[in-house]
Amino acid sequence: KEYAKYKLLEDEPRDARLFDLLPGETGAFYAKEVFNHSQADLINDDVMMLDLYTEVFVWIGSDAEEKETEAAIKLAMDYARKNPDGRN
């Protein structure tokens, strides 16, 4: 019963969402959702974000560029802070 104190754990389970974090035409990064994803969708030269609702993870491919990594992590942090879906 201890876990029931946390509202997030009382909610219905949510599907994980995977996003490919990509540079746009202006240089700003944006998130493109990958639907029906699997582990095979993790691309070595990209940075991806996995949203589990209770946690957000950033996956950094082994061939991702440092500049890309820094910008994508900032985007993921902004996403986690500003997501309007009611989570804290």
Short mmCIF file of the C-alpha atoms (twelve columns), coordinates in Angstrom:
data_MODEL
# 
_entry.id   MODEL 
# 
loop_
_atom_site.group_PDB 
_atom_site.id 
_atom_site.type_symbol 
_atom_site.label_atom_id 
_atom_site.label_alt_id 
_atom_site.label_comp_id 
_atom_site.label_asym_id 
_atom_site.label_seq_id 
_atom_site.Cartn_x 
_atom_site.Cartn_y 
_atom_site.Cartn_z 
_atom_site.pdbx_PDB_model_num 
ATOM 1  C CA . LYS A 1  0.000  0.000  0.000   1 
ATOM 2  C CA . GLU A 2  2.996  2.307  0.496   1 
ATOM 3  C CA . TYR A 3  3.401  2.775  -3.275  1 
ATOM 4  C CA . ALA A 4  -0.180 3.998  -3.596  1 
ATOM 5  C CA . LYS A 5  0.907  7.350  -2.123  1 
ATOM 6  C CA . TYR A 6  2.375  8.243  -5.481  1 
ATOM 7  C CA . LYS A 7  -0.233 9.419  -7.978  1 
ATOM 8  C CA . LEU A 8  1.816  8.259  -10.988 1 
ATOM 9  C CA . LEU A 9  1.761  4.681  -9.760  1 
ATOM 10 C CA . GLU A 10 -2.035 4.765  -9.385  1 
ATOM 11 C CA . ASP A 11 -2.552 5.766  -13.038 1 
ATOM 12 C CA . GLU A 12 -3.068 3.302  -15.852 1 
ATOM 13 C CA . PRO A 13 0.189  2.057  -17.412 1 
ATOM 14 C CA . ARG A 14 1.328  4.122  -20.387 1 
ATOM 15 C CA . ASP A 15 3.164  2.998  -23.479 1 
ATOM 16 C CA . ALA A 16 6.785  4.036  -23.834 1 
ATOM 17 C CA . ARG A 17 7.425  6.656  -26.506 1 
ATOM 18 C CA . LEU A 18 10.660 6.771  -28.505 1 
ATOM 19 C CA . PHE A 19 11.871 9.933  -30.239 1 
ATOM 20 C CA . ASP A 20 14.718 10.485 -32.679 1 
ATOM 21 C CA . LEU A 21 16.318 13.835 -31.767 1 
ATOM 22 C CA . LEU A 22 17.241 15.528 -35.032 1 
ATOM 23 C CA . PRO A 23 18.716 18.864 -36.162 1 
ATOM 24 C CA . GLY A 24 16.244 21.067 -38.002 1 
ATOM 25 C CA . GLU A 25 16.913 23.433 -40.900 1 
ATOM 26 C CA . THR A 26 17.635 26.321 -38.508 1 
ATOM 27 C CA . GLY A 27 20.030 24.210 -36.433 1 
ATOM 28 C CA . ALA A 28 17.590 23.816 -33.534 1 
ATOM 29 C CA . PHE A 29 16.830 20.217 -32.628 1 
ATOM 30 C CA . TYR A 30 13.380 18.667 -32.767 1 
ATOM 31 C CA . ALA A 31 11.918 15.337 -31.693 1 
ATOM 32 C CA . LYS A 32 10.431 12.957 -34.272 1 
ATOM 33 C CA . GLU A 33 8.412  10.153 -32.705 1 
ATOM 34 C CA . VAL A 34 9.217  6.583  -33.737 1 
ATOM 35 C CA . PHE A 35 6.030  4.506  -33.681 1 
ATOM 36 C CA . ASN A 36 5.937  0.734  -33.077 1 
ATOM 37 C CA . HIS A 37 9.542  0.932  -31.939 1 
ATOM 38 C CA . SER A 38 11.931 -1.812 -30.944 1 
ATOM 39 C CA . GLN A 39 15.547 -1.947 -29.829 1 
ATOM 40 C CA . ALA A 40 16.531 -2.156 -33.506 1 
ATOM 41 C CA . ASP A 41 15.360 1.465  -33.913 1 
ATOM 42 C CA . LEU A 42 18.250 2.751  -31.784 1 
ATOM 43 C CA . ILE A 43 20.527 4.240  -34.439 1 
ATOM 44 C CA . ASN A 44 24.282 4.346  -33.756 1 
ATOM 45 C CA . ASP A 45 24.851 7.818  -35.191 1 
ATOM 46 C CA . ASP A 46 21.825 9.444  -33.526 1 
ATOM 47 C CA . VAL A 47 20.626 10.520 -30.121 1 
ATOM 48 C CA . MET A 48 17.246 9.143  -29.067 1 
ATOM 49 C CA . MET A 49 14.881 9.894  -26.196 1 
ATOM 50 C CA . LEU A 50 12.763 7.248  -24.512 1 
ATOM 51 C CA . ASP A 51 9.806  8.600  -22.533 1 
ATOM 52 C CA . LEU A 52 8.453  6.114  -19.977 1 
ATOM 53 C CA . TYR A 53 6.209  8.804  -18.437 1 
ATOM 54 C CA . THR A 54 7.722  8.286  -14.997 1 
ATOM 55 C CA . GLU A 55 11.251 8.737  -16.401 1 
ATOM 56 C CA . VAL A 56 12.882 10.087 -19.558 1 
ATOM 57 C CA . PHE A 57 16.064 8.467  -20.862 1 
ATOM 58 C CA . VAL A 58 18.483 9.757  -23.493 1 
ATOM 59 C CA . TRP A 59 20.233 7.112  -25.597 1 
ATOM 60 C CA . ILE A 60 23.465 8.314  -27.206 1 
ATOM 61 C CA . GLY A 61 24.604 6.262  -30.165 1 
ATOM 62 C CA . SER A 62 28.267 5.288  -30.268 1 
ATOM 63 C CA . ASP A 63 28.792 7.340  -33.464 1 
ATOM 64 C CA . ALA A 64 26.781 10.424 -32.408 1 
ATOM 65 C CA . GLU A 65 28.620 13.727 -32.698 1 
ATOM 66 C CA . GLU A 66 29.362 15.673 -29.513 1 
ATOM 67 C CA . LYS A 67 27.581 18.806 -30.759 1 
ATOM 68 C CA . GLU A 68 24.512 16.718 -31.604 1 
ATOM 69 C CA . THR A 69 24.634 15.023 -28.206 1 
ATOM 70 C CA . GLU A 70 24.747 18.299 -26.245 1 
ATOM 71 C CA . ALA A 71 21.842 19.854 -28.167 1 
ATOM 72 C CA . ALA A 72 19.740 16.692 -27.952 1 
ATOM 73 C CA . ILE A 73 20.249 16.394 -24.195 1 
ATOM 74 C CA . LYS A 74 19.105 20.007 -23.791 1 
ATOM 75 C CA . LEU A 75 16.006 19.231 -25.872 1 
ATOM 76 C CA . ALA A 76 15.250 16.153 -23.759 1 
ATOM 77 C CA . MET A 77 15.595 18.187 -20.544 1 
ATOM 78 C CA . ASP A 78 13.234 20.850 -21.910 1 
ATOM 79 C CA . TYR A 79 10.779 18.129 -22.936 1 
ATOM 80 C CA . ALA A 80 10.816 16.590 -19.458 1 
ATOM 81 C CA . ARG A 81 10.331 19.966 -17.749 1 
ATOM 82 C CA . LYS A 82 7.666  21.442 -20.035 1 
ATOM 83 C CA . ASN A 83 5.579  18.451 -21.115 1 
ATOM 84 C CA . PRO A 84 1.931  19.538 -20.635 1 
ATOM 85 C CA . ASP A 85 0.534  16.082 -19.861 1 
ATOM 86 C CA . GLY A 86 0.168  16.601 -16.108 1 
ATOM 87 C CA . ARG A 87 3.257  14.854 -14.785 1 
ATOM 88 C CA . ASN A 88 5.634  16.496 -12.324 1 
# 
